[in-house]
């Protein structure tokens, strides 16, 4: 642009309103542009047709780059030479008319920087002719067409940009490394944002920013194309394919529910990741002991001296130091070291310290308000307090008592009851108050996401769906090494669907007189041929009153192992109800990673504390897995009469419980595509053996939860 190389950080946009359909008013256009720019998008592909002229006027005014796409799509006919319309002379005039009308209407809009010949319409001489006409009519803009790189019908080049759909990271890196490739590559579609998705986005951009030939990408797509409906009870929900027309009418099901924002344009969790990955200020640690960091201005035309650069040192959710660093003349594309004047920290017992950075402006900038955060970063400082030992009580005596199939472990204030046949706790009381409704029990499953269904995860890994319930006890050990400590060991076989052993599992409960229960789990598959596990964790049901949630870990929004760049470590407070993310087709949701501790309490402050050894991941919801999983799987019929339970948000009703998952982790959410791409290897649970531990203890009003959470065995 004007002689300056730029990255296109974009999304694909369909015209959509959840009540008006394809009729978009000026207010909605402004809202889209404002949200896009607030989340660091700078480009839009008008998929798959030119939009109304008001859109272009607004993009000219507020500044978005546009790939303007001709209204040509015919992939339903097919791509082969003998069927594609792209190579049939009788369709040449229709192709040319649509290209010409777009170019002639939009050629004077500066926001339009690239012409697109169309979308998924095969390839042939009709597109070659359109390309030649566009290059002759407008010598200032490049022309792209995704199918041109696949063409076998014409040998002449007719795309200036290689613009693949859903190419993998490995594929685009291989393209960039090949010296024979002399055209830029911009992904016209990637990061398929269907349902709970947008994983491994940072991995894509680590590669894109590494090679000059790679010049950007467009998320598919911007908005969930759901239609607002009201059910017979008056509850509103968003409908999709299969919900309209006569029974049996074919549709693509929920395949238009793949946006970064909901149909009402509120942000989905994946948008936070896009904002972080797309941000225009980059940070790298140089020497965190002295506060030295590297800052890069990734803006193309903007000097960073116009921005405010704030920093703070945070420990246990409290700011202990803060300040501003004035930025010097800081031209676009430049990188320099900045010293953060952190005073020497006196580390407190059990404490961690984080450096948080924010970049903002004190004035309005275009369509964005003053004090908007344009970029953020977090670094863990190399300072930690010494560990805090777990404090015992006055060594009250614990006693064990076996009655039939029940094992009771009790003391002055604590009583645990185990079922020796199932190997699971049936009751956990402290000072007479019941803390569990069910569990804990091993959990290896998650409600499949749209991406999971796309690669048949529900079938390929289905052996783990109810594996925790099928576990068979093979051995029990009970010992009391100290008066105030009882250790109960359960060993299990995990049977497959035919009853054969697929894994061994051991859970060790260490019960202390303080009320602490330390739970240690180990897992071992019998063979590498056994399918990988979607999740390694435990689930338990707690009384619904324990609905006040506090946690120290990544947040505040939902995050997963492959989508957590935007979720900083902090101390957060919320409710269990607010952890639910209402994906339009219900699926796995609400997860948090890298958690140090959490508490769940009633309105009086009584409840439980869970601490990791050192970290865990968790979900706390008023629903169980089954509530987010359709009995008919991936809606394979895609028909109105195939609708069954749990296919829409109004099917999901909160239960009178808190279902808590405390996990080593679960696999990532992925996002390369939603029709076959598995989760990236490094974000899956592929090992044969796993082990992890966590601690549960009762807490009461007046307890110093921060202090208790730092204690370690």
C-alpha positions in Angstrom: 0.0 0.0 0.0 1.6 3.3 -1.2 4.9 1.4 -1.4 4.6 -0.1 2.1 4.2 -3.9 2.5 1.2 -4.7 4.7 -0.3 -7.8 6.2 -3.9 -8.4 5.6 -5.4 -9.5 8.9 -8.9 -10.3 7.8 -12.2 -12.1 8.0 -14.8 -13.1 5.4 -18.1 -11.3 5.6 -21.6 -12.3 4.6 -24.4 -9.7 4.8 -26.5 -11.0 7.7 -28.9 -9.8 10.3 -30.6 -12.2 12.7 -34.0 -10.6 12.1 -33.6 -8.9 8.8 -31.8 -11.6 6.9 -29.6 -10.2 4.1 -31.0 -6.6 4.6 -28.3 -4.7 6.5 -28.9 -1.2 7.8 -26.3 1.5 8.2 -26.2 0.9 12.0 -25.2 -2.7 11.4 -22.5 -1.7 9.0 -21.0 0.7 11.5 -21.3 -1.8 14.2 -19.4 -4.4 12.2 -16.6 -2.0 11.3 -16.3 -0.8 14.9 -16.0 -4.3 16.3 -13.6 -5.4 13.5 -11.3 -2.5 14.1 -11.5 -2.8 17.9 -10.3 -6.4 17.5 -7.4 -5.5 15.1 -8.9 -6.7 11.9 -7.8 -4.5 8.9 -9.3 -6.4 6.0 -12.5 -8.0 4.7 -13.2 -10.3 1.8 -16.7 -9.6 0.6 -17.6 -13.3 0.4 -19.1 -14.1 -2.0 -20.6 -11.1 -3.8 -20.3 -7.4 -3.9 -22.0 -5.7 -1.0 -24.2 -2.7 -0.9 -22.5 0.6 -1.8 -22.9 2.0 1.7 -20.5 -0.7 3.0 -17.7 0.6 0.7 -18.3 4.2 1.6 -18.0 3.3 5.3 -14.8 1.3 4.7 -13.4 4.3 2.8 -14.2 6.5 5.7 -13.0 4.4 8.6 -10.3 2.4 7.0 -10.7 -1.3 6.1 -8.9 -3.0 3.2 -11.3 -4.9 0.9 -11.0 -7.9 -1.3 -14.0 -7.2 -3.6 -15.4 -10.5 -4.8 -17.5 -11.1 -7.9 -20.9 -12.8 -7.5 -19.8 -16.0 -9.3 -20.1 -19.3 -7.6 -21.0 -22.7 -9.2 -19.2 -25.4 -7.3 -22.4 -27.4 -7.1 -21.9 -28.1 -10.8 -18.5 -29.5 -10.2 -14.9 -28.7 -11.0 -14.1 -31.2 -13.8 -13.4 -29.8 -17.2 -16.4 -31.5 -18.8 -18.9 -30.0 -16.3 -17.5 -26.7 -14.9 -19.3 -23.6 -16.1 -15.9 -21.9 -16.0 -14.8 -23.6 -19.3 -18.1 -23.5 -21.2 -18.3 -20.8 -23.9 -22.0 -20.4 -23.5 -21.4 -19.1 -19.9 -18.6 -16.7 -20.8 -20.9 -13.7 -21.1 -22.5 -14.3 -17.7 -19.1 -14.6 -16.1 -17.9 -11.4 -17.7 -21.0 -9.4 -17.0 -20.7 -10.0 -13.2 -17.1 -9.1 -13.1 -17.5 -6.0 -15.1 -20.5 -4.7 -13.1 -18.5 -5.1 -9.9 -15.4 -3.4 -11.2 -17.2 -0.5 -12.8 -19.3 0.2 -9.7 -16.5 -0.1 -7.1 -13.3 1.0 -9.0 -13.2 4.5 -7.3 -13.4 3.2 -3.7 -9.9 3.4 -2.2 -10.8 0.7 0.3 -10.9 -1.9 -2.5 -7.3 -3.1 -2.9 -7.9 -6.5 -4.6 -10.4 -7.9 -7.1 -11.5 -11.5 -6.6 -12.9 -13.3 -9.7 -15.3 -15.3 -7.6 -15.5 -18.3 -5.3 -15.5 -22.0 -5.8 -16.6 -21.9 -9.4 -14.2 -24.2 -11.0 -11.7 -22.8 -13.4 -11.2 -22.4 -17.1 -11.1 -19.9 -20.0 -14.0 -17.8 -18.7 -12.0 -16.9 -15.6 -8.9 -16.3 -17.7 -10.9 -13.8 -19.8 -12.2 -12.1 -16.7 -8.7 -11.8 -15.3 -7.3 -10.3 -18.5 -10.2 -7.8 -18.7 -9.8 -6.7 -15.1 -6.0 -6.2 -15.5 -6.6 -4.1 -18.6 -9.4 -2.1 -17.1 -7.6 -1.4 -13.8 -3.8 -1.4 -13.8 -3.6 -0.4 -10.2 -5.0 -3.5 -8.4 -4.0 -7.1 -8.2 -6.5 -9.8 -9.1 -6.9 -13.1 -7.3 -8.8 -16.3 -7.7 -8.4 -19.3 -5.4 -9.2 -22.0 -8.0 -6.7 -20.6 -10.5 -3.8 -22.3 -8.7 -5.5 -25.7 -9.3 -6.4 -25.2 -12.9 -5.8 -27.9 -15.5 -8.0 -26.2 -18.1 -5.6 -23.3 -18.9 -1.9 -22.9 -18.6 -1.9 -19.1 -18.4 -1.6 -17.5 -15.0 -4.7 -15.7 -14.0 -4.2 -15.0 -10.3 -1.6 -12.5 -9.0 -1.9 -13.9 -5.5 -1.9 -17.5 -4.4 -5.0 -17.5 -2.2 -5.7 -21.1 -0.9 -8.5 -22.1 1.4 -7.6 -23.9 4.6 -4.0 -24.7 3.7 -2.2 -26.1 6.7 0.7 -24.4 8.5 3.0 -26.9 7.0 1.7 -26.3 3.5 2.1 -22.5 3.6 5.5 -22.8 5.1 6.6 -25.2 2.3 5.3 -22.7 -0.2 7.3 -19.9 1.4 10.5 -21.9 1.4 10.3 -22.9 -2.3 12.3 -20.4 -4.3 10.3 -21.2 -7.5 7.2 -19.6 -5.9 7.3 -16.0 -6.9 3.8 -14.8 -5.9 2.5 -13.8 -2.5 0.3 -16.2 -0.6 -2.7 -14.9 1.3 -5.1 -17.4 2.8 -8.5 -16.4 1.5 -10.1 -18.7 4.1 -8.6 -20.2 7.2 -9.4 -20.7 10.9 -12.9 -22.1 10.3 -14.7 -20.6 13.3 -17.6 -23.1 13.5 -18.7 -23.5 17.0 -16.0 -23.8 19.6 -13.0 -23.3 17.3 -10.2 -20.8 16.3 -7.5 -22.9 17.8 -3.8 -22.7 16.9 -4.2 -19.2 15.4 -1.0 -18.0 16.9 0.8 -20.9 15.3 -0.4 -19.7 11.9 0.8 -16.2 12.4 4.2 -17.3 13.8 4.8 -18.7 10.4 3.1 -16.0 8.3 5.3 -13.3 10.0 8.4 -15.4 9.4 8.3 -15.4 5.6 7.9 -12.3 3.3 5.9 -14.4 0.8 3.2 -15.0 3.3 1.1 -11.8 3.5 -2.1 -12.5 5.4 -5.2 -14.5 6.0 -9.0 -14.2 6.3 -10.9 -16.1 9.0 -14.0 -17.9 7.9 -16.1 -16.1 8.8 -17.3 -13.0 10.6 -20.8 -13.7 11.8 -22.9 -16.7 12.7 -25.7 -16.7 10.2 -28.5 -17.8 12.6 -32.1 -16.5 12.5 -33.7 -15.4 15.7 -36.7 -17.6 16.6 -39.0 -18.1 19.6 -40.1 -21.5 20.8 -43.4 -22.5 22.2 -42.4 -21.5 25.7 -41.4 -18.0 24.7 -37.6 -18.7 24.8 -35.6 -17.2 22.0 -32.9 -19.1 20.1 -31.1 -19.0 16.8 -32.2 -21.4 14.2 -30.2 -22.7 11.3 -30.5 -25.1 8.3 -33.1 -27.8 8.8 -35.3 -25.6 11.0 -37.3 -24.2 8.1 -39.6 -25.5 5.4 -41.3 -28.9 5.2 -40.0 -31.9 6.9 -37.3 -33.6 4.8 -36.1 -30.4 3.1 -32.3 -30.8 2.6 -30.0 -28.2 4.2 -26.5 -27.8 5.4 -27.5 -27.9 9.0 -25.5 -25.6 11.2 -22.8 -25.1 8.6 -23.5 -21.4 8.4 -22.9 -21.1 12.1 -19.2 -20.3 11.9 -18.5 -16.7 12.8 -16.4 -14.8 15.2 -19.5 -13.1 16.6 -22.9 -14.3 17.4 -25.8 -13.4 15.1 -26.5 -10.3 17.3 -22.8 -9.3 16.9 -21.8 -9.9 20.4 -18.3 -11.4 20.6 -17.6 -15.2 20.8 -14.6 -16.3 22.9 -12.5 -16.9 19.8 -12.6 -13.2 18.9 -10.4 -12.4 21.9 -7.8 -14.7 20.4 -8.0 -13.0 17.0 -7.5 -9.6 18.7 -4.4 -10.7 20.5 -2.9 -12.5 17.5 -3.6 -9.7 15.1 -2.4 -6.9 17.4 0.0 -4.3 16.0 2.5 -4.1 18.8 4.7 -7.1 19.4 6.5 -7.9 22.7 9.4 -10.2 23.5 11.3 -10.7 26.7 15.0 -9.7 26.6 16.0 -9.7 30.3 13.0 -9.9 32.6 15.2 -9.8 35.7 16.1 -6.2 34.8 12.7 -5.3 33.1 14.2 -5.2 29.6 11.8 -6.1 26.8 11.7 -5.8 23.0 8.8 -3.9 21.5 8.0 -3.9 17.8 5.8 -1.4 16.0 3.7 -3.6 13.6 1.6 -0.7 12.3 2.2 0.1 8.7 1.7 3.9 8.8 1.4 4.8 12.5 4.0 6.0 14.9 3.8 4.4 18.3 4.7 7.7 20.0 1.0 8.6 19.8 0.2 5.7 22.2 0.3 5.3 26.0 2.4 2.4 27.2 1.3 1.2 30.7 2.8 -1.5 32.8 1.9 -3.2 36.1 3.4 -5.9 38.2 0.6 -8.2 39.6 0.7 -10.9 42.3 -2.3 -12.8 43.5 -4.6 -10.5 41.6 -3.2 -7.3 43.2 -1.2 -4.6 41.5 2.0 -4.1 43.5 3.8 -1.8 41.1 2.7 0.2 38.0 3.7 3.0 35.8 3.9 4.5 32.3 6.8 4.4 29.9 6.9 7.3 27.4 7.6 6.0 23.9 10.1 7.9 21.8 9.8 8.5 18.1 8.8 4.9 17.1 8.3 4.6 13.4 6.3 1.8 11.7 8.2 -1.5 11.4 10.8 -0.6 13.9 11.8 -2.6 16.9 13.6 -1.4 20.0 14.4 -2.4 23.6 12.4 -0.7 26.3 13.3 -0.7 30.0 10.4 -1.2 32.4 11.5 0.4 35.7 10.5 -2.4 38.0 11.6 -2.0 41.6 13.2 -4.9 43.3 10.5 -7.4 44.4 10.6 -9.0 47.9 9.0 -12.3 47.0 6.3 -13.4 49.4 5.7 -17.0 50.3 4.0 -19.0 47.6 3.6 -15.9 45.3 4.1 -15.6 41.6 4.7 -12.3 39.8 3.5 -11.2 36.4 4.3 -8.2 34.2 1.2 -6.9 32.3 1.6 -4.5 29.5 -1.1 -2.4 27.7 -1.0 -0.1 24.8 -3.8 2.5 24.5 -4.6 6.0 23.3 -6.0 8.9 25.3 -8.0 10.2 22.3 -10.5 8.8 20.0 -9.0 7.2 16.9 -11.3 7.0 14.0 -14.3 4.9 15.0 -12.7 3.7 18.3 -13.1 5.4 21.7 -10.5 6.9 23.9 -8.7 4.5 26.3 -9.3 1.5 24.0 -6.7 -1.2 24.5 -4.9 -1.8 21.2 -2.4 -4.3 22.4 -1.6 -6.3 25.5 1.0 -8.7 26.8 1.9 -10.7 29.9 5.2 -12.1 31.0 5.8 -14.2 34.1 8.7 -12.6 36.0 11.6 -14.8 37.2 10.7 -14.2 40.9 8.9 -16.6 43.1 8.3 -16.9 46.8 9.3 -20.0 48.7 6.8 -22.8 48.9 4.3 -22.9 51.8 4.0 -26.2 53.6 0.5 -27.6 54.2 -0.5 -26.8 57.8 -1.8 -29.7 59.8 -4.3 -29.3 62.7 -3.6 -30.5 66.2 -3.3 -34.0 64.8 -6.8 -35.1 65.5 -7.1 -38.9 65.0 -8.7 -40.2 61.8 -10.5 -43.5 62.0 -11.5 -46.0 59.4 -14.6 -48.3 59.5 -15.7 -50.8 56.9 -19.3 -51.8 56.8 -20.2 -54.1 53.9 -19.2 -52.4 50.7 -18.7 -49.1 52.4 -15.5 -47.6 53.8 -15.8 -44.7 56.2 -12.9 -42.4 56.9 -13.7 -39.9 59.7 -12.4 -37.6 62.3 -13.5 -34.7 64.4 -15.0 -32.7 61.5 -14.5 -34.8 58.4 -16.3 -37.9 57.1 -15.7 -39.6 53.7 -17.6 -42.6 52.6 -16.2 -44.7 49.7 -18.0 -47.5 47.8 -15.5 -50.3 47.7 -17.2 -52.0 44.7 -17.3 -48.9 42.5 -14.1 -47.4 43.9 -15.8 -44.0 44.1 -16.6 -41.6 47.0 -20.3 -41.4 47.8 -20.2 -38.7 50.5 -17.8 -36.0 51.7 -19.0 -34.2 54.7 -17.1 -31.5 56.7 -18.7 -30.2 59.9 -21.8 -32.1 58.9 -22.2 -30.3 55.5 -22.3 -32.4 52.4 -19.9 -31.2 49.8 -20.5 -33.7 47.0 -23.6 -34.9 45.2 -21.5 -37.4 43.2 -17.9 -38.4 42.6 -15.2 -37.6 41.9 -14.8 -40.1 39.1 -12.5 -40.4 36.2 -13.5 -38.5 33.0 -12.0 -39.0 29.6 -14.6 -37.4 27.4 -15.9 -34.1 26.2 -19.1 -33.2 24.3 -17.9 -33.1 20.7 -17.3 -29.7 19.1 -18.2 -29.1 15.5 -14.6 -29.7 14.6 -14.6 -32.9 16.5 -17.7 -34.1 14.5 -15.9 -33.1 11.3 -13.2 -35.7 11.8 -15.4 -38.3 13.4 -14.0 -37.9 16.9 -17.2 -39.2 18.4 -16.8 -42.5 16.5 -13.0 -42.8 16.5 -12.6 -42.0 20.2 -16.1 -43.0 21.3 -14.7 -45.8 23.5 -13.9 -43.1 26.1 -17.4 -41.6 26.3 -18.5 -43.5 29.4 -15.2 -45.1 30.3 -15.2 -43.5 33.8 -18.5 -45.2 34.6 -17.3 -48.6 33.3 -14.1 -48.8 35.3 -13.8 -52.0 37.4 -12.1 -52.1 40.7 -9.2 -54.6 40.8 -7.7 -53.8 44.1 -8.0 -51.6 47.2 -5.4 -50.7 49.8 -6.1 -48.9 53.0 -3.3 -47.7 55.3 -2.8 -45.1 58.0 0.8 -43.9 58.1 0.0 -41.3 60.7 -2.8 -40.7 63.2 -4.0 -37.7 61.1 -3.6 -39.3 57.7 -5.4 -42.1 55.9 -4.4 -43.3 52.4 -7.0 -45.2 50.3 -5.8 -46.6 47.0 -8.1 -47.9 44.3 -6.8 -49.8 41.2 -9.0 -50.2 38.2 -9.2 -51.8 34.8 -10.9 -49.7 32.1 -12.8 -51.9 29.8 -13.5 -51.2 26.1 -16.8 -51.6 24.4 -16.4 -55.3 24.2 -15.2 -55.7 27.8 -11.6 -56.0 27.0 -9.0 -54.1 29.1 -7.8 -51.0 27.3 -6.1 -49.2 30.2 -5.2 -49.4 33.9 -6.0 -46.6 36.3 -5.1 -45.8 39.9 -6.5 -43.2 42.2 -4.9 -42.5 45.6 -7.0 -40.5 48.1 -4.9 -39.1 50.9 -7.2 -37.8 53.7 -5.8 -35.5 56.3 -7.3 -34.4 59.6 -7.3 -30.8 58.4 -10.1 -31.7 55.9 -7.7 -31.7 53.0 -8.1 -34.6 50.5 -5.3 -35.1 48.0 -6.3 -37.0 44.9 -3.6 -38.5 42.8 -4.4 -40.2 39.5 -2.3 -42.4 37.1 -3.4 -43.8 33.8 -1.7 -46.3 31.5 -3.0 -47.6 28.2 -2.3 -51.3 27.6 -1.2 -50.6 24.0 -0.3 -47.8 21.6 -3.1 -49.1 19.4 -5.7 -47.9 21.9 -7.3 -44.6 20.7 -6.1 -41.4 22.3 -8.1 -39.8 25.1 -10.0 -36.6 24.5 -9.5 -35.6 28.2 -7.6 -36.7 31.3 -9.5 -35.6 34.3 -12.1 -36.1 37.0 -15.7 -34.9 37.3 -17.8 -34.4 40.3 -21.2 -33.0 41.1 -21.5 -30.4 43.8 -24.6 -28.8 45.4 -26.1 -26.1 43.3 -25.6 -23.6 46.1 -21.8 -23.6 45.4 -22.3 -21.3 42.4 -19.9 -18.5 43.3 -16.6 -19.1 41.4 -13.2 -17.6 42.0 -10.1 -18.8 40.3 -6.4 -18.0 39.8 -5.4 -19.0 36.3 -6.1 -18.0 32.7 -9.2 -16.0 32.0 -11.5 -14.4 32.2 -12.8 -15.8 29.0 -13.0 -19.5 27.9 -9.6 -20.8 26.8 -8.0 -24.1 25.7 -4.5 -25.4 25.2 -4.5 -24.2 21.6 -6.4 -21.0 22.2 -5.1 -19.3 25.3 -2.7 -16.6 23.9 -5.3 -13.9 24.8 -6.2 -15.3 28.2 -3.7 -13.9 30.8 -3.1 -15.4 34.3 -5.0 -13.5 36.9 -7.5 -13.7 39.8 -11.0 -13.8 38.5 -14.5 -13.9 40.2 -17.7 -14.9 38.5 -20.6 -17.4 38.8 -21.0 -20.9 37.5 -23.9 -19.7 35.3 -21.7 -17.2 33.5 -19.2 -20.0 32.6 -21.6 -21.4 30.1 -20.9 -20.4 26.5 -24.1 -20.8 24.5 -22.8 -22.2 21.2 -25.7 -22.3 18.8 -25.3 -26.0 18.4 -24.5 -27.1 21.9 -21.0 -28.5 22.4 -18.0 -28.5 24.7 -17.6 -25.1 26.4 -16.5 -23.0 29.3 -13.0 -24.4 29.8 -10.1 -22.7 31.7 -6.4 -23.7 31.6 -3.3 -23.2 33.7 -5.3 -22.9 36.9 -3.5 -22.7 40.2 -6.6 -22.8 42.3 -10.3 -22.3 42.4 -13.0 -22.0 45.0 -16.7 -22.7 44.7 -18.8 -21.2 47.5 -22.4 -20.5 48.5 -23.6 -17.0 49.2 -22.3 -17.2 52.8 -18.7 -18.0 51.7 -18.8 -21.7 52.5 -17.7 -24.3 50.0 -14.5 -26.0 48.6 -11.1 -25.0 47.5 -9.2 -26.9 44.8 -5.5 -26.4 44.3 -3.2 -27.9 41.6 0.1 -29.6 41.7 1.1 -27.3 40.2 -1.6 -26.5 37.7 -4.9 -28.0 36.4 -7.6 -27.1 33.9 -11.3 -26.9 34.9 -14.8 -26.4 33.8 -17.6 -25.5 36.3 -21.1 -25.6 34.7 -24.7 -26.3 35.6 -24.8 -29.0 33.0 -23.2 -32.4 32.3 -21.6 -33.6 29.1 -24.8 -35.3 27.9 -26.6 -31.9 27.8 -24.2 -30.7 25.0 -24.2 -33.8 22.9 -27.0 -34.7 20.4 -28.1 -38.4 20.5 -28.1 -38.2 16.7 -24.5 -37.2 16.6 -23.4 -34.6 14.0 -26.9 -34.0 12.6 -25.9 -36.1 9.7 -29.4 -36.1 8.3 -29.4 -32.3 8.1 -33.2 -32.3 8.0 -35.9 -30.7 10.1 -37.3 -34.0 11.1 -33.8 -35.1 12.3 -33.9 -32.5 15.1 -33.4 -34.1 18.4 -32.3 -33.1 21.9 -29.4 -30.7 22.4 -29.3 -29.2 18.9 -30.1 -25.6 19.9 -29.5 -23.4 22.8 -33.1 -23.6 24.0 -32.6 -27.4 24.4 -30.0 -26.8 27.2 -31.6 -26.4 30.6 -29.4 -25.8 33.7 -29.5 -28.6 36.3 -29.7 -28.3 40.0 -26.0 -29.0 40.5 -22.6 -27.8 39.8 -20.6 -30.2 37.6 -16.9 -29.6 38.2 -14.2 -31.0 36.0 -10.7 -30.9 37.5 -8.3 -32.1 34.7 -4.8 -32.6 33.7 -6.2 -31.2 30.4 -8.2 -31.9 27.3 -7.2 -31.8 23.6 -7.4 -28.4 21.8 -10.4 -27.2 19.8 -8.6 -27.0 16.4 -9.9 -24.9 13.6 -7.9 -25.8 10.4 -11.3 -26.9 9.1 -14.5 -28.5 10.3 -14.7 -31.4 7.9 -11.7 -33.7 8.6 -8.8 -31.9 10.1 -7.8 -33.4 13.4 -6.4 -31.3 16.3 -2.7 -30.5 15.9 -0.5 -33.2 17.4 1.0 -31.0 20.1 -2.4 -30.2 21.4 -3.6 -33.8 21.8 -3.2 -36.4 24.6 -1.2 -39.0 22.7 1.0 -40.5 25.5 0.3 -44.0 26.9 0.8 -42.9 30.5 -0.4 -39.8 32.4 -0.5 -38.7 36.0 -1.6 -35.7 37.9 -2.7 -34.6 41.4 -4.9 -32.0 43.0 -6.1 -31.1 46.5 -9.7 -30.4 47.7 -10.4 -28.9 51.1 -13.5 -27.4 52.7 -13.5 -23.6 53.2 -15.8 -21.4 55.4 -16.6 -17.8 55.7 -13.6 -16.0 57.2 -11.0 -18.4 55.8 -8.1 -16.7 54.1 -8.5 -18.5 50.8 -5.4 -16.9 49.2 -3.3 -18.2 52.0 -4.8 -21.6 52.0 -4.4 -21.9 48.3 -0.6 -21.5 48.5 -0.1 -24.4 50.8 1.6 -27.5 49.3 2.1 -31.0 50.6 
